[in-house]
């Protein structure tokens, strides 16, 4: 049994924790870790635009918080949100490992139906019809990403972790890697159309199982106090078509010709 002093200490810690959460919540700042991934987020004239930016604004408004965008490479974004340096990240896949540090807001805000493909240099004339064709090749992957089980857990594949998708494209064009794995809708905007058409080939192999993208909040953030409210709000926004409208409007803007190579 706890002594009177022990109970006093326990209650004291509880009071401090509750007070700290209250003070943090009153700061009214929602820190969202954002990584560039067209068409969800793109950078135009050093300004981030896209549907995930607009969804972040919607979420901040829903809980009456001031939005603070933290731009970071994907792996760094994940570290920041897992540690609580950032409160939220938008558009990521749910995995058991990630659920240890993150709360995934249901329902998902997106189902990605476009297949994952292997990109190669046309000049190398590589053929990737199945995963065994990767043997002996150097495969670039985005640091911190989860692709699919048979690839992620394949120890026979030589994988090189790269920080950004733009770097994956650059390393492929320079011949520093043989291939990388991604969705075509995210890669096409990263280089001029003539460079893409004249230099890049797509593998016949593709992973086309739909993948859901979620809003996730850090278990180490005071925003956990709003998890239930956010789930209710996202469900209503999804059902009413608000999120779909944001997506359509954002993609219409991104479809305009813009210089993507920096």
Rosetta silent file (secondary structure, phi, psi, omega in degrees, C-alpha in Angstrom):
SEQUENCE: XXXXXXXXXXXXXXXXXXXXXXXXXXXXXXXXXXXXXXXXXXXXXXXXXXXXXXXXXXXXXXXXXXXXXXXXXXXXXXXXXXXXXXXXXXXXXXXXXXXXXXXXXXXXXXXXXXXXXXXXXXXXXXXXXXXXXXXXXXXXXXXXXXXXXXXXXXXXXXXXXXXXXXXXXXXXXXXXXXXXXXXXXXXXXXXXXXXXXXXXXXXXXXXXXXXXXXXXXXXXXXXXXXXXXXXXXXXXXXXXXXXXXXXXXXXXXXXXXXXXXX
SCORE:     score description
SCORE:     0.000 S_00000001
   1 L     0.000  145.036  178.635    0.000    0.000    0.000 S_00000001
   2 L   -73.729  137.874  173.461    1.117    3.520   -0.726 S_00000001
   3 L   -72.385  168.642  178.153    2.077    5.653    2.235 S_00000001
   4 H   -58.813  -40.950  179.011    0.480    9.062    2.686 S_00000001
   5 H   -65.299  -40.193  179.501    3.675   10.628    1.338 S_00000001
   6 H   -63.295  -42.450  178.077    3.665    8.243   -1.629 S_00000001
   7 H   -62.870  -40.752 -179.160    0.077    9.123   -2.466 S_00000001
   8 H   -61.801  -41.764  179.722    0.904   12.810   -2.189 S_00000001
   9 H   -65.533  -43.165 -179.880    3.827   12.379   -4.605 S_00000001
  10 H   -62.355  -46.487  179.282    1.691   10.400   -7.084 S_00000001
  11 H   -64.344  -34.647  178.799   -1.095   12.958   -6.999 S_00000001
  12 H   -64.607  -45.243  178.120    1.495   15.692   -7.357 S_00000001
  13 H   -63.176  -40.264  179.328    2.963   14.136  -10.491 S_00000001
  14 H   -62.712  -43.327 -179.876   -0.531   13.621  -11.909 S_00000001
  15 H   -63.744  -41.347  179.189   -1.427   17.249  -11.269 S_00000001
  16 H   -63.682  -42.907  179.999    1.800   18.446  -12.887 S_00000001
  17 H   -61.922  -46.820 -179.836    1.174   16.243  -15.949 S_00000001
  18 H   -63.724  -41.153 -179.687   -2.389   17.479  -16.377 S_00000001
  19 H   -65.673  -40.635  179.479   -1.311   21.082  -15.884 S_00000001
  20 H   -62.932  -44.812  178.024    1.517   20.690  -18.408 S_00000001
  21 H   -60.913  -38.951 -179.766   -0.848   19.215  -20.993 S_00000001
  22 H   -65.313  -45.164 -179.650   -3.263   22.063  -20.359 S_00000001
  23 H   -63.402  -43.738  179.716   -0.554   24.704  -20.762 S_00000001
  24 H   -61.335  -42.250  179.668    0.741   23.039  -23.930 S_00000001
  25 H   -63.460  -33.696 -178.808   -2.754   22.895  -25.387 S_00000001
  26 H   -74.065  -11.277  176.734   -3.214   26.576  -24.640 S_00000001
  27 L   -66.605  -20.218  175.228   -0.166   27.372  -26.751 S_00000001
  28 L    55.237   41.167  176.537   -2.524   26.941  -29.708 S_00000001
  29 E  -126.644  125.171  175.871    0.164   25.754  -32.103 S_00000001
  30 E  -106.980  109.975 -177.882   -0.208   22.699  -34.305 S_00000001
  31 E   -94.098  112.680 -176.583    3.183   21.630  -35.637 S_00000001
  32 E  -110.651  121.811  177.048    2.762   19.525  -38.780 S_00000001
  33 E   -79.262  123.108 -174.959    5.746   17.751  -40.342 S_00000001
  34 E  -123.798  129.023  175.628    5.444   18.067  -44.128 S_00000001
  35 L  -115.974  145.579 -178.640    7.526   16.300  -46.784 S_00000001
  36 L   -75.269  122.730  176.169    7.481   17.108  -50.486 S_00000001
  37 E  -156.168   90.737  177.582    5.745   14.407  -52.506 S_00000001
  38 L   -58.132  144.353    2.322    3.833   15.501  -55.613 S_00000001
  39 L   -91.316    8.960 -176.592    0.910   15.594  -56.094 S_00000001
  40 L   -75.565  -40.362  174.898    0.238   15.674  -52.335 S_00000001
  41 E  -146.039  134.691  175.270    2.766   18.426  -51.599 S_00000001
  42 E  -135.888  162.214  178.590    4.989   20.329  -53.997 S_00000001
  43 E  -114.068  118.655  179.119    7.363   23.278  -53.688 S_00000001
  44 E  -125.244  117.797 -176.908    6.834   26.194  -56.075 S_00000001
  45 L    54.519   43.483  178.663    9.034   29.273  -55.651 S_00000001
  46 L    63.907   17.893  175.606   10.012   27.972  -52.190 S_00000001
  47 E  -115.174  131.091  178.852    6.346   27.828  -51.161 S_00000001
  48 E   -81.903  128.209  177.221    4.727   24.528  -50.213 S_00000001
  49 E  -133.977  162.621  177.445    1.397   23.884  -51.916 S_00000001
  50 L   133.383  172.535 -173.022   -0.853   20.874  -52.320 S_00000001
  51 H   -63.796  -36.416 -179.670   -3.660   18.914  -50.752 S_00000001
  52 H   -67.730  -30.495  174.778   -1.777   17.911  -47.591 S_00000001
  53 H   -66.805  -44.772 -179.006   -1.071   21.587  -46.882 S_00000001
  54 H   -68.138  -34.840  176.809   -4.757   22.427  -47.305 S_00000001
  55 H   -67.616  -38.837  176.838   -5.796   19.472  -45.138 S_00000001
  56 H   -60.756  -41.423  177.747   -3.368   20.647  -42.435 S_00000001
  57 H   -62.809  -40.651  179.185   -5.020   24.078  -42.536 S_00000001
  58 H   -62.488  -44.139 -179.159   -8.434   22.436  -42.235 S_00000001
  59 H   -65.641  -44.157  179.634   -7.345   20.390  -39.216 S_00000001
  60 H   -60.523  -40.942  179.531   -5.773   23.381  -37.464 S_00000001
  61 H   -66.407  -35.439 -177.885   -8.952   25.377  -37.967 S_00000001
  62 H   -63.469  -33.766  179.802  -11.075   22.520  -36.625 S_00000001
  63 L  -106.820   10.878  175.527   -9.322   22.617  -33.241 S_00000001
  64 L    59.457   47.120  178.536   -8.748   26.397  -33.348 S_00000001
  65 L  -114.956  156.656  173.897   -4.960   26.136  -33.449 S_00000001
  66 E   -85.694  127.108 -176.896   -2.338   28.161  -35.291 S_00000001
  67 E   -80.696  131.831  174.579   -0.727   26.028  -37.990 S_00000001
  68 E  -124.694  113.166 -178.940    3.058   25.717  -38.024 S_00000001
  69 E   -88.381  129.297  174.723    4.505   23.839  -41.022 S_00000001
  70 E  -112.803  109.805  179.302    7.815   22.041  -40.539 S_00000001
  71 E   -83.774  130.910 -176.980    9.357   21.092  -43.875 S_00000001
  72 L  -157.843  154.266  170.259   11.576   18.037  -43.658 S_00000001
  73 L   -61.317  156.161 -172.322   12.701   14.976  -45.638 S_00000001
  74 H   -53.873  -48.689 -176.907   10.390   12.029  -45.026 S_00000001
  75 H   -61.686  -41.358  178.517   12.673   10.146  -42.624 S_00000001
  76 H   -66.108  -39.460  176.548   13.326   13.286  -40.585 S_00000001
  77 H   -58.105  -43.837 -179.598    9.591   14.052  -40.510 S_00000001
  78 H   -63.408  -43.295  178.716    8.932   10.592  -39.080 S_00000001
  79 H   -61.417  -42.594 -177.476   11.578   11.020  -36.376 S_00000001
  80 H   -65.872  -42.467 -178.284   10.176   14.409  -35.413 S_00000001
  81 H   -75.353  -33.108  177.696    6.582   13.264  -35.110 S_00000001
  82 H   -66.903  -34.542 -178.181    7.502   10.044  -33.284 S_00000001
  83 H   -85.892  -14.556 -177.966    9.519   12.016  -30.718 S_00000001
  84 L    95.519    0.778  175.011    6.925   14.768  -30.300 S_00000001
  85 L   -66.456  -29.287  170.674    9.015   17.517  -31.911 S_00000001
  86 L  -120.213  150.919 -176.936    6.163   17.683  -34.399 S_00000001
  87 L   -87.512  -29.769 -167.800    2.544   17.003  -33.490 S_00000001
  88 E  -150.031  153.931  171.418    1.238   15.552  -36.736 S_00000001
  89 E  -139.116  148.700 -171.865    2.102   14.088  -40.104 S_00000001
  90 E  -123.496  133.750  172.584   -0.298   13.671  -43.029 S_00000001
  91 E    84.108   41.817  179.376   -0.653   10.969  -45.658 S_00000001
  92 E  -116.790  159.672  179.692    1.335    8.031  -44.307 S_00000001
  93 L   -79.244  142.821  177.687    0.790    4.296  -44.336 S_00000001
  94 L   -86.228  127.473  173.753   -0.236    2.563  -41.109 S_00000001
  95 L  -133.422  158.643  179.722    2.171   -0.110  -39.858 S_00000001
  96 L   -60.482  -39.503 -179.744    2.461   -1.963  -36.558 S_00000001
  97 L   -63.580  -42.224 -179.040    5.888   -0.419  -35.935 S_00000001
  98 H   -69.893  -29.687 -179.536    4.596    3.107  -36.464 S_00000001
  99 H   -67.384  -13.505  176.965    1.616    2.503  -34.183 S_00000001
 100 H   -66.853  -30.135 -176.431    4.029    2.200  -31.261 S_00000001
 101 L  -119.501   -9.488 -174.455    4.595    5.975  -31.360 S_00000001
 102 E  -125.412  149.290  170.964    1.713    7.335  -33.420 S_00000001
 103 E  -103.796  120.050 -179.742   -2.068    7.499  -33.202 S_00000001
 104 E   -91.321  123.800 -177.110   -3.641    6.977  -36.621 S_00000001
 105 E   -81.253  120.753  175.731   -6.812    8.971  -37.129 S_00000001
 106 E   -92.666  143.524    2.114   -9.642    6.949  -38.638 S_00000001
 107 E   -84.184  171.267  173.777  -10.877    7.010  -41.313 S_00000001
 108 E   -62.828  149.531  179.917   -8.033    7.186  -43.832 S_00000001
 109 E   -94.853   -6.061 -175.056   -8.049   10.369  -45.910 S_00000001
 110 E  -159.121  142.548  167.839   -6.761    8.693  -49.064 S_00000001
 111 E  -119.223  115.391 -179.354   -6.528    5.367  -50.841 S_00000001
 112 E   -83.603  115.495 -177.684   -3.604    5.251  -53.252 S_00000001
 113 L  -101.279  -16.272  179.599   -4.593    3.117  -56.216 S_00000001
 114 L   -70.360  136.193 -175.546   -1.692    3.862  -58.527 S_00000001
 115 L   -72.364  154.153  169.022    0.793    0.967  -58.544 S_00000001
 116 E   -79.621  133.320 -179.286    4.350    1.063  -57.290 S_00000001
 117 E  -129.511  156.791  173.378    6.767    0.628  -60.195 S_00000001
 118 E   -92.632  128.341  178.818   10.528    0.244  -60.593 S_00000001
 119 E   -98.497  134.270  178.950   12.139    3.103  -62.537 S_00000001
 120 E  -134.288  166.323  173.640   15.237    2.375  -64.624 S_00000001
 121 E   -79.665  130.830 -179.284   17.432    4.152  -67.150 S_00000001
 122 H   -59.168  -36.649 -177.317   16.295    3.452  -70.684 S_00000001
 123 H   -65.013  -26.622 -178.462   19.925    3.230  -71.826 S_00000001
 124 H   -81.142  -17.098  176.539   20.648    0.318  -69.466 S_00000001
 125 L    54.262   42.967  178.718   17.831   -1.765  -70.943 S_00000001
 126 L   -82.573  144.829  177.893   17.091   -3.464  -67.622 S_00000001
 127 L  -120.460  120.245  178.030   14.080   -5.744  -67.346 S_00000001
 128 L  -119.379   97.584 -179.210   12.371   -6.192  -63.987 S_00000001
 129 L  -100.318  -19.639  175.865    9.524   -8.668  -64.363 S_00000001
 130 L  -154.755  171.230 -174.543    9.652  -10.026  -60.814 S_00000001
 131 H   -64.175  -27.129  179.674   11.500   -9.345  -57.559 S_00000001
 132 H   -66.234  -20.717  177.914   14.209  -11.911  -58.331 S_00000001
 133 H   -71.081   -8.478  177.841   15.327   -9.666  -61.214 S_00000001
 134 H   -81.198  -12.905  179.825   16.589   -7.214  -58.575 S_00000001
 135 L   -57.435  127.568  179.373   19.430   -9.587  -57.661 S_00000001
 136 L    87.239   -5.753  179.327   22.734   -7.863  -58.384 S_00000001
 137 L   -99.298  154.885  174.546   21.105   -4.440  -58.803 S_00000001
 138 E   -98.849  117.114 -173.872   21.466   -1.388  -56.563 S_00000001
 139 E  -108.450  121.898  176.445   17.969   -0.232  -55.575 S_00000001
 140 E   -82.165  136.274  176.568   17.369    3.249  -54.221 S_00000001
 141 E  -132.132  153.374  178.641   14.708    3.594  -51.525 S_00000001
 142 E   -79.128  122.096 -176.159   13.323    6.571  -49.669 S_00000001
 143 L   -55.925  128.727  177.418   14.724    6.560  -46.130 S_00000001
 144 L    90.160   -7.297 -176.295   12.043    5.683  -43.572 S_00000001
 145 L   -81.096  154.226  171.865    9.488    4.481  -46.125 S_00000001
 146 L  -117.166  121.138 -176.197    7.475    1.269  -45.971 S_00000001
 147 L   -97.420  -82.680  173.480    6.740   -0.205  -49.427 S_00000001
 148 L  -154.493  157.869 -166.674    5.366   -3.746  -49.234 S_00000001
 149 H   -55.134  -48.472 -174.948    6.242   -6.860  -47.245 S_00000001
 150 H   -67.048  -22.502  176.642    7.945   -8.964  -49.913 S_00000001
 151 H   -91.492  -48.077 -177.564   10.220   -6.068  -50.840 S_00000001
 152 H   -58.752  -38.273 -176.510   10.838   -4.502  -47.416 S_00000001
 153 L   -94.010    8.839 -177.564   11.804   -7.838  -45.897 S_00000001
 154 L   -86.316  103.877 -177.506   13.874   -9.076  -48.837 S_00000001
 155 L   -78.985   -7.630  179.423   17.464   -9.262  -47.606 S_00000001
 156 L   -81.957  -12.494 -178.238   18.707  -10.396  -51.031 S_00000001
 157 L   -92.670  130.023  176.774   18.096   -6.957  -52.500 S_00000001
 158 E   -81.666  109.850 -175.301   20.883   -4.367  -52.221 S_00000001
 159 E  -111.032  138.848  176.450   19.106   -1.220  -51.011 S_00000001
 160 E  -119.488  121.396 -178.608   20.522    2.274  -50.709 S_00000001
 161 E   -80.251  129.530 -179.702   18.575    4.731  -48.565 S_00000001
 162 E  -120.204  150.562 -172.936   18.113    8.174  -50.135 S_00000001
 163 L   -75.975  -42.392 -175.155   16.699   11.256  -48.410 S_00000001
 164 L  -132.702  161.839  176.021   14.291   12.619  -51.062 S_00000001
 165 H   -65.393  -35.553  177.823   12.555   11.525  -54.244 S_00000001
 166 H   -60.105  -39.614  178.247   14.375   14.264  -56.147 S_00000001
 167 H   -68.506  -35.479  175.809   17.673   12.673  -55.080 S_00000001
 168 H   -59.176  -46.006  179.443   16.416    9.248  -56.190 S_00000001
 169 H   -62.792  -46.676 -178.752   15.759   10.662  -59.661 S_00000001
 170 H   -61.414  -43.151 -179.144   19.121   12.441  -59.792 S_00000001
 171 H   -67.276  -34.856  176.527   21.062    9.352  -58.695 S_00000001
 172 H   -66.209  -46.768 -178.538   19.292    7.216  -61.283 S_00000001
 173 H   -62.447  -30.546  179.937   20.042    9.681  -64.089 S_00000001
 174 L   -87.632   -4.371  178.669   23.712    9.767  -63.047 S_00000001
 175 L    81.205   13.547 -179.350   23.935    5.978  -62.917 S_00000001
 176 L   -79.024  -20.681  171.688   24.666    5.818  -59.177 S_00000001
 177 L  -131.718  159.182 -178.925   21.728    3.428  -58.658 S_00000001
 178 L   -88.916  -29.624 -176.515   20.165    0.929  -61.059 S_00000001
 179 E  -164.213  165.086  169.615   16.547    1.468  -60.104 S_00000001
 180 E  -147.601  165.810 -172.466   14.193    2.833  -57.487 S_00000001
 181 E  -115.749  126.595  177.952   10.619    2.141  -56.450 S_00000001
 182 E  -168.656 -177.767  175.641    7.811    4.709  -56.426 S_00000001
 183 E   -97.088  139.828 -174.827    4.509    5.801  -57.946 S_00000001
 184 H   -60.873  -35.007 -178.074    4.602    7.466  -61.355 S_00000001
 185 H   -64.338  -23.324  178.998    2.327   10.329  -60.227 S_00000001
 186 H   -89.617  -19.396 -175.733    4.963   11.364  -57.677 S_00000001
 187 H   -95.970  -38.500 -177.389    7.940   11.129  -60.044 S_00000001
 188 H   -51.678  -43.210 -178.034    6.662   12.749  -63.261 S_00000001
 189 H   -69.456   -9.150 -172.262    6.516   16.286  -61.749 S_00000001
 190 H   -85.586   -7.079  179.281   10.140   16.103  -60.626 S_00000001
 191 L  -152.508  156.231 -178.716   11.748   16.485  -64.043 S_00000001
 192 L   -56.691  147.873 -174.828   10.935   17.956  -67.465 S_00000001
 193 H   -59.670  -37.229 -178.460    8.682   15.774  -69.612 S_00000001
 194 H   -68.523  -33.474  176.991   11.298   15.362  -72.370 S_00000001
 195 H   -68.033  -42.662  179.250   13.897   14.115  -69.861 S_00000001
 196 H   -62.317  -48.277 -175.099   11.394   11.658  -68.431 S_00000001
 197 H   -68.862  -33.019 -174.965   10.296   10.360  -71.836 S_00000001
 198 H   -89.650  -17.649 -171.826   13.820   10.066  -73.284 S_00000001
 199 H  -122.062  -21.134 -170.916   15.628    8.592  -70.274 S_00000001
 200 E  -108.101  135.771  173.130   13.260    6.726  -67.967 S_00000001
 201 E  -119.930  153.206  177.885   11.730    3.282  -68.353 S_00000001
 202 E  -110.397  139.772  179.720    9.162    1.570  -66.151 S_00000001
 203 E   -70.055  155.231  172.351    9.378   -2.057  -65.117 S_00000001
 204 E   -70.967  -31.959  179.390    6.719   -4.566  -66.089 S_00000001
 205 E   -69.895  136.890  175.670    6.601   -5.620  -62.445 S_00000001
 206 E  -148.709  147.507  175.585    4.245   -3.557  -60.350 S_00000001
 207 E  -105.683  108.373 -170.263    2.746   -3.709  -56.881 S_00000001
 208 L  -115.759   24.104  173.474   -0.833   -2.563  -57.330 S_00000001
 209 L   -74.538  127.811  179.393   -2.508   -3.300  -54.005 S_00000001
 210 L   -57.848  141.268 -179.575   -4.342   -0.142  -52.825 S_00000001
 211 E  -124.415  133.266 -179.392   -2.677    1.563  -49.850 S_00000001
 212 E   -89.619  141.141  176.950   -4.451    3.845  -47.388 S_00000001
 213 E  -110.660  135.102 -173.369   -2.957    7.145  -46.263 S_00000001
 214 E  -121.878  158.500  161.531   -3.689    8.482  -42.786 S_00000001
 215 E   -85.117  131.846  178.725   -3.339   11.532  -40.603 S_00000001
 216 E  -129.347  141.743  177.918   -1.205   10.492  -37.633 S_00000001
 217 E  -118.743  150.283 -177.329   -0.459   12.317  -34.399 S_00000001
 218 E   -72.852  135.914  174.173    2.422   11.805  -32.012 S_00000001
 219 L   -70.366  -12.374  179.224    1.754    9.965  -28.767 S_00000001
 220 L  -100.708   17.621 -179.821    4.316   12.366  -27.278 S_00000001
 221 L  -115.301  150.413  176.274    2.310   15.454  -28.217 S_00000001
 222 H   -67.865  -11.963  179.232   -0.382   17.326  -26.323 S_00000001
 223 H   -66.908  -15.476  175.824   -2.488   16.991  -29.496 S_00000001
 224 H   -57.209  -25.497  177.854   -3.400   13.508  -28.264 S_00000001
 225 H   -62.001  -21.382 -175.930   -6.001   15.353  -26.159 S_00000001
 226 H  -106.211    8.435 -174.244   -7.783   16.101  -29.443 S_00000001
 227 H   -57.926  -46.549 -178.270   -7.505   12.631  -31.018 S_00000001
 228 H   -65.972  -42.565  179.188  -11.163   11.730  -30.541 S_00000001
 229 H   -63.786  -40.847  180.000  -12.388   15.114  -31.746 S_00000001
 230 H   -65.434  -39.403  178.410  -10.139   14.924  -34.804 S_00000001
 231 H   -61.400  -42.988  178.255  -11.402   11.445  -35.669 S_00000001
 232 H   -63.747  -42.562 -177.723  -14.984   12.711  -35.546 S_00000001
 233 H   -67.301  -44.231  179.897  -14.114   15.748  -37.646 S_00000001
 234 H   -63.715  -39.023  178.509  -12.180   13.772  -40.271 S_00000001
 235 H   -60.880  -43.678  179.262  -15.047   11.274  -40.562 S_00000001
 236 H   -67.100  -43.920 -179.220  -17.519   14.090  -41.240 S_00000001
 237 H   -64.247  -35.495  178.609  -15.140   15.849  -43.668 S_00000001
 238 H   -71.669  -46.235 -177.592  -14.565   12.608  -45.554 S_00000001
 239 H   -66.854  -35.869 -176.773  -18.248   11.641  -45.693 S_00000001
 240 L   -82.605   -8.320  178.549  -19.397   15.123  -46.739 S_00000001
 241 L    90.290    5.646 -178.823  -16.857   15.362  -49.555 S_00000001
 242 H   -62.894  -46.156 -178.273  -14.830   18.210  -48.046 S_00000001
 243 H   -67.250  -39.475  177.808  -11.525   16.343  -48.283 S_00000001
 244 H   -62.983  -36.955  178.264  -12.284   15.152  -51.818 S_00000001
 245 H   -66.306  -42.365  176.254  -13.025   18.761  -52.798 S_00000001
 246 H   -58.777  -44.023 -177.959   -9.721   19.921  -51.304 S_00000001
 247 H   -63.677  -44.841 -178.597   -7.914   17.212  -53.243 S_00000001
 248 H   -63.781  -44.577 -179.761   -9.571   18.114  -56.547 S_00000001
 249 H   -65.130  -41.855 -179.098   -8.880   21.843  -56.150 S_00000001
 250 H   -65.579  -42.102 -178.217   -5.257   21.292  -55.107 S_00000001
 251 H   -70.700  -29.224  176.168   -4.509   18.930  -57.994 S_00000001
 252 H   -64.861  -38.700  177.634   -6.073   21.351  -60.455 S_00000001
 253 H   -67.975  -40.837 -177.673   -3.592   23.999  -59.300 S_00000001
 254 H   -72.137  -17.907 -179.243   -0.645   21.631  -59.503 S_00000001
 255 L   -74.561  -11.821  176.434   -1.546   20.607  -63.029 S_00000001
 256 L   -68.377  145.944  179.805   -0.465   24.058  -64.241 S_00000001
 257 L   -62.405  122.036  176.785    3.021   24.135  -65.835 S_00000001
 258 L  -137.423  148.871  177.566    5.582   24.963  -63.151 S_00000001
 259 L   -74.879  118.554 -176.007    9.384   24.604  -63.070 S_00000001
 260 L   -98.663  -26.633  179.954   10.125   21.611  -60.843 S_00000001
 261 L   -79.951  125.150 -176.159   13.876   21.278  -61.182 S_00000001
 262 L   -94.365    0.000    0.000   15.571   23.557  -58.657 S_00000001
